Amino acid sequence: MRRAIAFAALLAASTAHPQVYRWVDEQGKVHYGERPPSGAKASPVEDRLAAPPGAPAPKAAPDASQQERDFQRRRMEREQKEASEQKAAEKAKQQCERERSRLAQLRNVRRIQSGVDEKGNLRYMSDAERADAIASQEGAVARACR
């Protein structure tokens, strides 16, 4: 079976570039063809498209089933990439919304609890601390919401 396949491939390769001949007819017109007319002086034309001597043989074209598998693999890879990009975009959008929500909270709430002091009393941000927190949060929004 392998010999038959190898022979068929060899036969296909040998017939892929048939010999071309050049001849001139009685009116002086130049003609090219695979078979010269009988009685005309024809000369073989050099095949400049063939691979040069010593060059590797061209790869055989993949069969239809291999092409289909390659197509399906590329399609799946593209779909996975798109899904991953969509997931990352959704995650970035959610992060942007969280940062904007925090900024709105800093801007709208007058007294923001910042912890507990050493006596156990609630501690609130001063106006300067709140302004610094707002500026910092505006930077976070700018980074998250590009």
Backbone as a printed PyTorch tensor [residue, N CA C, xyz], in Angstrom:
tensor([[[  0.8250,  -1.1920,   0.0000],
         [  0.0000,   0.0000,   0.0000],
         [  0.8750,   1.2640,   0.0000]],

        [[  1.9060,   1.2720,   0.8260],
         [  2.7870,   2.4450,   0.8770],
         [  3.5130,   2.6520,  -0.4470]],

        [[  3.9000,   1.5520,  -1.0850],
         [  4.5680,   1.6680,  -2.3750],
         [  3.6400,   2.2850,  -3.4090]],

        [[  2.3700,   1.9090,  -3.3640],
         [  1.3980,   2.4570,  -4.3160],
         [  1.2290,   3.9550,  -4.0930]],

        [[  1.1710,   4.3610,  -2.8350],
         [  1.0360,   5.7840,  -2.5180],
         [  2.2840,   6.5410,  -2.9510]],

        [[  3.4530,   5.9720,  -2.6850],
         [  4.7040,   6.6280,  -3.0700],
         [  4.7960,   6.7370,  -4.5910]],

        [[  4.3920,   5.6760,  -5.3140],
         [  4.4180,   5.7040,  -6.7610],
         [  3.4510,   6.7570,  -7.3020]],

        [[  2.2540,   6.8410,  -6.7130],
         [  1.2750,   7.8470,  -7.1460],
         [  1.8030,   9.2560,  -6.9080]],

        [[  2.4660,   9.4840,  -5.7840],
         [  3.0390,  10.7990,  -5.4850],
         [  4.1540,  11.1360,  -6.4730]],

        [[  4.9770,  10.1470,  -6.7920],
         [  6.0540,  10.3580,  -7.7560],
         [  5.4890,  10.6670,  -9.1350]],

        [[  4.4560,   9.9400,  -9.5170],
         [  3.8170,  10.1640, -10.8080],
         [  3.1900,  11.5590, -10.8650]],

        [[  2.5300,  11.9590,  -9.7810],
         [  1.9120,  13.2940,  -9.7350],
         [  2.9800,  14.3720,  -9.8150]],

        [[  4.1080,  14.1640,  -9.1490],
         [  5.1750,  15.1600,  -9.1750],
         [  5.7890,  15.2650, -10.5620]],

        [[  5.9070,  14.1240, -11.2400],
         [  6.5150,  14.1690, -12.5690],
         [  5.5810,  14.7880, -13.5870]],

        [[  4.2800,  14.6790, -13.3900],
         [  3.3230,  15.2610, -14.3340],
         [  2.9050,  16.6650, -13.9320]],

        [[  3.3580,  17.1200, -12.7950],
         [  2.9670,  18.4550, -12.3390],
         [  3.5520,  19.5300, -13.2420]],

        [[  4.7350,  19.3040, -13.8090],
         [  5.3840,  20.2670, -14.6850],
         [  5.7050,  19.5780, -16.0180]],

        [[  4.7460,  19.5070, -16.9310],
         [  5.0150,  18.8370, -18.2000],
         [  6.0250,  19.6320, -19.0180]],

        [[  6.6890,  18.9350, -19.9310],
         [  7.6570,  19.5890, -20.8050],
         [  6.9180,  20.5410, -21.7480]],

        [[  7.4720,  21.7250, -21.9480],
         [  6.8880,  22.7290, -22.8370],
         [  7.8460,  22.9440, -24.0070]],

        [[  7.2620,  23.0460, -25.1950],
         [  8.0500,  23.2410, -26.4080],
         [  7.7170,  24.5860, -27.0430]],

        [[  8.6830,  25.1110, -27.7940],
         [  8.5180,  26.3840, -28.5010],
         [  8.7930,  26.1240, -29.9800]],

        [[  7.9260,  26.6860, -30.8410],
         [  8.1530,  26.5560, -32.2760],
         [  7.5750,  27.7620, -33.0010]],

        [[  8.0360,  27.9430, -34.2200],
         [  7.6010,  29.0650, -35.0540],
         [  6.8640,  28.4790, -36.2660]],

        [[  5.6530,  28.9970, -36.5550],
         [  4.8920,  28.4760, -37.7040],
         [  5.3010,  29.1780, -38.9930]],

        [[  4.6350,  28.8540, -40.1030],
         [  4.9790,  29.3900, -41.4210],
         [  4.8250,  30.9060, -41.5030]],

        [[  3.9060,  31.4830, -40.7340],
         [  3.6960,  32.9350, -40.7530],
         [  4.6730,  33.6620, -39.8190]],

        [[  5.5170,  32.9310, -39.1140],
         [  6.5040,  33.5460, -38.2260],
         [  5.9980,  33.7620, -36.8050]],

        [[  4.8150,  33.2370, -36.4870],
         [  4.2770,  33.3840, -35.1180],
         [  4.9010,  32.3330, -34.2080]],

        [[  5.2230,  32.7590, -32.9830],
         [  5.8170,  31.8590, -31.9960],
         [  4.6910,  31.1810, -31.2210]],

        [[  4.8110,  29.8760, -31.0450],
         [  3.8160,  29.0930, -30.3020],
         [  4.5170,  28.3030, -29.2070]],

        [[  3.7510,  28.0160, -28.1360],
         [  4.2260,  27.1840, -27.0450],
         [  3.1810,  26.1020, -26.8000]],

        [[  3.6200,  24.9260, -26.4160],
         [  2.6880,  23.8510, -26.1160],
         [  3.3940,  22.6390, -25.5560]],

        [[  2.5730,  21.7050, -25.0450],
         [  3.1260,  20.4770, -24.4780],
         [  3.5520,  19.5110, -25.5620]],

        [[  2.9040,  19.5830, -26.7450],
         [  3.2530,  18.7060, -27.8670],
         [  3.4930,  19.5770, -29.0990]],

        [[  4.6790,  19.4870, -29.6730],
         [  4.9240,  20.2700, -30.8950],
         [  4.1880,  19.6360, -32.0720]],

        [[  3.8120,  20.4300, -33.0510],
         [  3.1520,  19.8450, -34.2210],
         [  4.1510,  18.9970, -35.0080]],

        [[  3.6300,  17.9840, -35.6790],
         [  4.5240,  17.1120, -36.4480],
         [  5.0860,  17.8840, -37.6370]],

        [[  6.3430,  17.7000, -37.9090],
         [  7.0000,  18.3490, -39.0290],
         [  7.5420,  19.7260, -38.6950]],

        [[  7.2490,  20.2780, -37.5550],
         [  7.7820,  21.5980, -37.1860],
         [  9.0120,  21.4010, -36.3190]],

        [[  9.9520,  22.3170, -36.4630],
         [ 11.1630,  22.2590, -35.6540],
         [ 10.8390,  22.9230, -34.3090]],

        [[ 10.8230,  22.1290, -33.2440],
         [ 10.4800,  22.6320, -31.9090],
         [ 11.6580,  22.4230, -30.9850]],

        [[ 11.7980,  23.3300, -30.0600],
         [ 12.8630,  23.1930, -29.0710],
         [ 12.2480,  23.2270, -27.6790]],

        [[ 12.7690,  22.3910, -26.7630],
         [ 12.2230,  22.3900, -25.3950],
         [ 12.5190,  23.7200, -24.6960]],

        [[ 11.5790,  24.1550, -23.8840],
         [ 11.7220,  25.4000, -23.1200],
         [ 12.1290,  25.0370, -21.6990]],

        [[ 13.1010,  25.7710, -21.1850],
         [ 13.5690,  25.5300, -19.8170],
         [ 12.4620,  25.8730, -18.8340]],

        [[ 12.2400,  24.9880, -17.8630],
         [ 11.2040,  25.2070, -16.8460],
         [ 11.8030,  26.0320, -15.7130]],

        [[ 11.5380,  27.3060, -15.7290],
         [ 12.1140,  28.1940, -14.7120],
         [ 11.3220,  28.1860, -13.4140]],

        [[ 10.1450,  27.5840, -13.4270],
         [  9.3370,  27.5020, -12.2170],
         [  9.6690,  26.2830, -11.3780]],

        [[ 10.3460,  25.3150, -11.9690],
         [ 10.6950,  24.1010, -11.2360],
         [ 11.7360,  24.4400, -10.1750]],

        [[ 11.8040,  23.6100,  -9.1660],
         [ 12.7800,  23.8130,  -8.0930],
         [ 14.1820,  23.6020,  -8.6470]],

        [[ 15.1650,  24.4260,  -8.2320],
         [ 16.5290,  24.2420,  -8.7090],
         [ 17.0990,  22.9250,  -8.2020]],

        [[ 18.0970,  22.3820,  -8.9040],
         [ 18.6870,  21.1120,  -8.4690],
         [ 19.2080,  21.2330,  -7.0420]],

        [[ 18.9690,  20.2240,  -6.2480],
         [ 19.4400,  20.2040,  -4.8690],
         [ 18.4840,  20.8780,  -3.9060]],

        [[ 17.4540,  21.5300,  -4.4340],
         [ 16.4830,  22.1790,  -3.5480],
         [ 15.5250,  21.1240,  -3.0050]],

        [[ 15.0140,  21.3380,  -1.7950],
         [ 14.0820,  20.3570,  -1.2440],
         [ 12.8050,  20.3210,  -2.0810]],

        [[ 12.2230,  19.1570,  -2.1670],
         [ 10.9810,  19.0000,  -2.9240],
         [  9.8660,  19.7620,  -2.2130]],

        [[  8.9170,  20.3180,  -2.9560],
         [  7.8170,  21.0320,  -2.3110],
         [  6.9850,  20.0690,  -1.4760]],

        [[  6.4320,  20.5830,  -0.3970],
         [  5.6120,  19.7660,   0.4830],
         [  4.3320,  19.3730,  -0.2380]],

        [[  3.9120,  18.1730,   0.0240],
         [  2.6600,  17.7150,  -0.5610],
         [  1.5060,  18.4590,   0.1000]],

        [[  0.5020,  18.7640,  -0.6700],
         [ -0.6620,  19.4620,  -0.1220],
         [ -1.3680,  18.5480,   0.8730]],

        [[ -1.7780,  19.0980,   2.0110],
         [ -2.4700,  18.2590,   2.9920],
         [ -3.8230,  17.8010,   2.4350]],

        [[ -4.2320,  16.6350,   2.8820],
         [ -5.5110,  16.1250,   2.4020],
         [ -6.6580,  16.9210,   3.0310]],

        [[ -7.8510,  16.7270,   2.5170],
         [ -9.0140,  17.5140,   2.9480],
         [ -9.3160,  17.3110,   4.4250]],

        [[ -9.1680,  16.0860,   4.9270],
         [ -9.4740,  15.8590,   6.3440],
         [ -8.4750,  16.5870,   7.2440]],

        [[ -7.2090,  16.6290,   6.8360],
         [ -6.2120,  17.3660,   7.6210],
         [ -6.5060,  18.8610,   7.5750]],

        [[ -6.8870,  19.3600,   6.4170],
         [ -7.2500,  20.7770,   6.3020],
         [ -8.4370,  21.0950,   7.1910]],

        [[ -9.4200,  20.2030,   7.2310],
         [-10.5980,  20.4170,   8.0770],
         [-10.2040,  20.4280,   9.5520]],

        [[ -9.3410,  19.4830,   9.9630],
         [ -8.8870,  19.4570,  11.3630],
         [ -8.1270,  20.7290,  11.7040]],

        [[ -7.2600,  21.1950,  10.7980],
         [ -6.5160,  22.4320,  11.0290],
         [ -7.4660,  23.6150,  11.1460]],

        [[ -8.4640,  23.6610,  10.2700],
         [ -9.4530,  24.7430,  10.3010],
         [-10.2010,  24.7360,  11.6290]],

        [[-10.6610,  23.5640,  12.0650],
         [-11.4080,  23.4650,  13.3240],
         [-10.5270,  23.8550,  14.5090]],

        [[ -9.2490,  23.4420,  14.4770],
         [ -8.3240,  23.8050,  15.5660],
         [ -8.1450,  25.3180,  15.6320]],

        [[ -7.9220,  25.9470,  14.4530],
         [ -7.7580,  27.4040,  14.4380],
         [ -9.0330,  28.1110,  14.8960]],

        [[-10.1950,  27.5860,  14.5040],
         [-11.4720,  28.1850,  14.9050],
         [-11.6450,  28.1010,  16.4210]],

        [[-11.3240,  26.9450,  17.0040],
         [-11.4390,  26.7850,  18.4530],
         [-10.4710,  27.7040,  19.1810]],

        [[ -9.2380,  27.8100,  18.6790],
         [ -8.2630,  28.7070,  19.3050],
         [ -8.7490,  30.1510,  19.2540]],

        [[ -9.3060,  30.5600,  18.1050],
         [ -9.8150,  31.9240,  17.9590],
         [-10.9810,  32.1680,  18.9170]],

        [[-11.8950,  31.1940,  19.0370],
         [-13.0310,  31.3450,  19.9370],
         [-12.5800,  31.4110,  21.3890]],

        [[-11.5920,  30.5970,  21.7590],
         [-11.0710,  30.6300,  23.1250],
         [-10.4160,  31.9740,  23.4160]],

        [[ -9.6700,  32.4910,  22.4500],
         [ -9.0210,  33.7850,  22.6240],
         [-10.0630,  34.8890,  22.7770]],

        [[-11.1010,  34.8540,  21.9420],
         [-12.1540,  35.8620,  22.0310],
         [-12.8800,  35.7810,  23.3660]],

        [[-13.1620,  34.5530,  23.8340],
         [-13.8310,  34.3800,  25.1270],
         [-12.9500,  34.9090,  26.2560]],

        [[-11.6560,  34.6410,  26.1720],
         [-10.7300,  35.1240,  27.1960],
         [-10.6670,  36.6480,  27.1980]],

        [[-10.6180,  37.2370,  26.0020],
         [-10.5850,  38.6980,  25.9100],
         [-11.8770,  39.3070,  26.4210]],

        [[-13.0010,  38.6660,  26.1220],
         [-14.2970,  39.1750,  26.5830],
         [-14.3810,  39.0900,  28.1060]],

        [[-13.8840,  37.9990,  28.6740],
         [-13.8870,  37.8330,  30.1270],
         [-13.0070,  38.8970,  30.7870]],

        [[-11.8420,  39.1560,  30.1990],
         [-10.9440,  40.1810,  30.7430],
         [-11.5830,  41.5650,  30.6410]],

        [[-12.2780,  41.8350,  29.5300],
         [-12.9390,  43.1230,  29.3670],
         [-14.0550,  43.2890,  30.3950]],

        [[-14.8080,  42.2280,  30.6400],
         [-15.8860,  42.2890,  31.6420],
         [-15.3060,  42.5070,  33.0370]],

        [[-14.2070,  41.8400,  33.3320],
         [-13.5570,  42.0020,  34.6370],
         [-13.0610,  43.4410,  34.8040]],

        [[-12.4820,  44.0010,  33.7490],
         [-11.9930,  45.3820,  33.7970],
         [-13.1560,  46.3550,  33.9810]],

        [[-14.2710,  46.0820,  33.3260],
         [-15.4550,  46.9460,  33.4590],
         [-15.9770,  46.9200,  34.8960]],

        [[-16.0200,  45.7330,  35.4970],
         [-16.4750,  45.6190,  36.8900],
         [-15.5350,  46.3610,  37.8320]],

        [[-14.2200,  46.2440,  37.5920],
         [-13.2460,  46.9540,  38.4270],
         [-13.4470,  48.4550,  38.3010]],

        [[-13.6800,  48.9360,  37.1040],
         [-13.9200,  50.3600,  36.8750],
         [-15.1530,  50.8160,  37.6590]],

        [[-16.2210,  50.0300,  37.5870],
         [-17.4440,  50.3850,  38.3080],
         [-17.2210,  50.4240,  39.8160]],

        [[-16.4340,  49.4740,  40.3590],
         [-16.1340,  49.4770,  41.8080],
         [-15.3600,  50.7390,  42.2040]],

        [[-14.3570,  51.0900,  41.3790],
         [-13.5500,  52.2720,  41.7000],
         [-14.3970,  53.5410,  41.6280]],

        [[-15.2740,  53.6470,  40.6450],
         [-16.1640,  54.8200,  40.5480],
         [-17.1260,  54.8850,  41.7280]],

        [[-17.6040,  53.7270,  42.1690],
         [-18.5030,  53.6820,  43.3230],
         [-17.7810,  54.1720,  44.5860]],

        [[-16.5420,  53.7420,  44.7630],
         [-15.7540,  54.2020,  45.9310],
         [-15.5240,  55.7070,  45.8760]],

        [[-15.2370,  56.2250,  44.6740],
         [-15.0310,  57.6640,  44.5170],
         [-16.3160,  58.4250,  44.8380]],

        [[-17.4440,  57.9430,  44.3530],
         [-18.7270,  58.6020,  44.6370],
         [-19.0040,  58.5990,  46.1300]],

        [[-18.6830,  57.4940,  46.7910],
         [-18.8860,  57.4260,  48.2360],
         [-18.0110,  58.4530,  48.9510]],

        [[-16.7430,  58.5790,  48.5510],
         [-15.8480,  59.5600,  49.1830],
         [-16.3550,  60.9900,  48.9650]],

        [[-16.8810,  61.2570,  47.8010],
         [-17.3550,  62.6110,  47.4950],
         [-18.6770,  62.9380,  48.1860]],

        [[-19.5550,  61.9540,  48.3390],
         [-20.9100,  62.2320,  48.8240],
         [-21.0740,  62.1310,  50.3360]],

        [[-20.2600,  61.3510,  50.9910],
         [-20.4020,  61.1740,  52.4340],
         [-19.4950,  62.1660,  53.1480]],

        [[-20.0620,  62.9080,  54.0880],
         [-19.2910,  63.9430,  54.7930],
         [-18.3600,  63.3490,  55.8500]],

        [[-18.8750,  62.4450,  56.6450],
         [-18.0560,  61.8640,  57.7130],
         [-17.7250,  60.4300,  57.3410]],

        [[-16.4220,  60.1800,  57.1430],
         [-15.9770,  58.8430,  56.7590],
         [-15.1570,  58.2700,  57.9050]],

        [[-15.6030,  57.1220,  58.3760],
         [-14.9130,  56.4670,  59.4840],
         [-13.5680,  55.9450,  58.9850]],

        [[-12.5060,  56.2300,  59.7670],
         [-11.1730,  55.7970,  59.3600],
         [-10.5480,  54.8330,  60.3510]],

        [[-11.2850,  54.4170,  61.3650],
         [-10.7370,  53.4650,  62.3150],
         [-11.1760,  53.7650,  63.7360]],

        [[-10.4190,  53.2310,  64.6840],
         [-10.7050,  53.3950,  66.1070],
         [ -9.4350,  53.9070,  66.7630]],

        [[ -9.5960,  54.8950,  67.6680],
         [ -8.4050,  55.4030,  68.3560],
         [ -8.0330,  54.4880,  69.5130]],

        [[ -6.9700,  54.8540,  70.2770],
         [ -6.4620,  54.0020,  71.3590],
         [ -7.4490,  53.8420,  72.5130]],

        [[ -8.4170,  54.7310,  72.6340],
         [ -9.4240,  54.6310,  73.6960],
         [-10.6460,  53.8280,  73.2410]],

        [[-10.6660,  53.4220,  71.9820],
         [-11.8000,  52.6450,  71.4860],
         [-12.8770,  53.5070,  70.8540]],

        [[-12.6050,  54.7840,  70.6980],
         [-13.5820,  55.6720,  70.0740],
         [-13.4120,  55.6470,  68.5540]],

        [[-14.5330,  55.8420,  67.8510],
         [-14.4700,  55.8870,  66.3890],
         [-13.6940,  57.1100,  65.9500]],

        [[-12.8750,  56.9260,  64.9340],
         [-12.0900,  58.0270,  64.3810],
         [-12.6000,  58.3060,  62.9800]],

        [[-12.7220,  59.5830,  62.6140],
         [-13.2100,  59.9930,  61.3000],
         [-12.1240,  60.7700,  60.5740]],

        [[-12.1870,  60.7070,  59.2210],
         [-11.2060,  61.4230,  58.4010],
         [-11.3780,  62.9160,  58.5490]],

        [[-10.2600,  63.6230,  58.5520],
         [-10.3180,  65.0850,  58.5250],
         [-10.5920,  65.5080,  57.0840]],

        [[-10.8650,  66.7890,  56.8770],
         [-11.1200,  67.2770,  55.5150],
         [ -9.8830,  67.0890,  54.6310]],

        [[ -8.6940,  67.2680,  55.1750],
         [ -7.4640,  67.0980,  54.4000],
         [ -7.2690,  65.6220,  54.0310]],

        [[ -7.5180,  64.7060,  54.9790],
         [ -7.4070,  63.2760,  54.7020],
         [ -8.4300,  62.8490,  53.6450]],

        [[ -9.6140,  63.4070,  53.7650],
         [-10.6740,  63.0820,  52.7910],
         [-10.2900,  63.5840,  51.3960]],

        [[ -9.7280,  64.7920,  51.2930],
         [ -9.3030,  65.3410,  50.0110],
         [ -8.1890,  64.4790,  49.4100]],

        [[ -7.2420,  64.0260,  50.2500],
         [ -6.1820,  63.1380,  49.7750],
         [ -6.7560,  61.8040,  49.2950]],

        [[ -7.7130,  61.2640,  50.0170],
         [ -8.3400,  59.9980,  49.6340],
         [ -9.0920,  60.1490,  48.3080]],

        [[ -9.7720,  61.2850,  48.1260],
         [-10.4930,  61.5430,  46.8700],
         [ -9.4970,  61.6250,  45.7090]],

        [[ -8.3990,  62.3450,  45.8950],
         [ -7.3860,  62.4710,  44.8370],
         [ -6.7990,  61.1050,  44.4930]],

        [[ -6.5130,  60.3160,  45.5130],
         [ -5.9730,  58.9800,  45.2870],
         [ -6.9820,  58.0970,  44.5450]],

        [[ -8.2470,  58.2180,  44.9410],
         [ -9.2840,  57.4090,  44.3040],
         [ -9.5280,  57.8520,  42.8650]],

        [[ -9.3820,  59.1310,  42.5750],
         [ -9.5120,  59.6090,  41.1870],
         [ -8.4260,  58.9800,  40.3110]],

        [[ -7.2270,  58.8120,  40.8540],
         [ -6.1540,  58.1290,  40.1300],
         [ -6.4980,  56.6670,  39.8860]],

        [[ -7.0910,  56.0180,  40.9010],
         [ -7.4960,  54.6160,  40.7490],
         [ -8.5700,  54.4850,  39.6700]],

        [[ -9.4880,  55.4370,  39.6080],
         [-10.5420,  55.4190,  38.5820],
         [ -9.9200,  55.6040,  37.2060]],

        [[ -8.9830,  56.5280,  37.0980],
         [ -8.3230,  56.7820,  35.7970],
         [ -7.5960,  55.5310,  35.3070]],

        [[ -6.9310,  54.8040,  36.2110],
         [ -6.2180,  53.5860,  35.8120],
         [ -7.1830,  52.4600,  35.4440]],

        [[ -8.2590,  52.3280,  36.1950],
         [ -9.1840,  51.2040,  35.9890],
         [-10.1370,  51.4270,  34.8250]],

        [[-10.3830,  52.6800,  34.4790],
         [-11.4090,  52.9920,  33.4630],
         [-10.8120,  53.5270,  32.1710]],

        [[ -9.7190,  53.0260,  31.7510],
         [ -9.0810,  53.4890,  30.5040],
         [ -9.9370,  53.2000,  29.3180]]])
